[in-house]
Amino acid sequence: MRRMSLVTTLAAFAIAGSSACASKGFVKNEVSHVSTKVDSLSQSLEETQERTKKNEAKIAEVDKKVDATKTEAMTAAATADSKAVTADGKAVAAGESAKAAADRAEAVDKASKRLTFEVVLNDSEGNFKFNATELPDSAKAKLDELVNKLKADPNGAYFEIEGYTDNVGPKDINQKIGLERAEAVKRYLYEQHQIPLHRMNVISYGDKNPAAPNTTKEGRAQNRRVVIKVLV
């Protein structure tokens, strides 16, 4: 009986020792496996961090290029706007210079001409009546005669057309009537004889520069007139 107990005890110790050895081996294997996983995760984390740094560097470089491109685009746009403004200014200046040159050429052309004919259309000869601006037939006949006296091509002539009135009525009304009378002559010469419009200059003097005293009916009739001066 005692022998059986001893055997049982020894067997128990043997089993316990065997279990202890098995537990230690399991723990070592698990620790080794975990360590391997930790090492692998650490390496993966380092690689991820490295890739993140590279990506951040690339993003920063792209941002820098984008900013540089924006700056270049803004500079180019500003330069283009400046050039456009400069071009507009030059175009305006060129237009003004061309107009000034044309005006000077016309002034020189006019100054170089001499008075060839002068025709007066007034009420005393059956032309413009009191307060009337319509061109009468008698005035048209005198204009036809004037053009016929010019050369075969009258387009080279320059016409100064001056409108006048008597001193009856307000000055502003007289100024208006004088201008309408001169315009009527200009319109007839253009429509009937094709005289170029740029060759005719119209002006109104109203009741200024009377040809005769306004104190008489006859004098006022002479002052209601249009004077056409032909320069060739």
Buried (B, 14 or more C-beta within 10 A) or exposed (E): EEEEEEEEEEEEEEEEEEEEEEEEEEEEEEEEEEEEEEEEEEEEEEEEEEEEEEEEEEEEEEEEEEEEEEEEEEEEEEEEEEEEEEEEEEEEEEEEEEEEEEEEEBEEEEEEBEEBBEBBBBBBBEBBEBEBBEBBEEBBEBBBEBBEEBEEEBEEBBBBBBBBBBBBBEEEBBBBBBBBBBBBBBBBBBEEBEBBEEBBBBEBBBBBEBBBEBEEEEBBBBBBBBBBBBBE
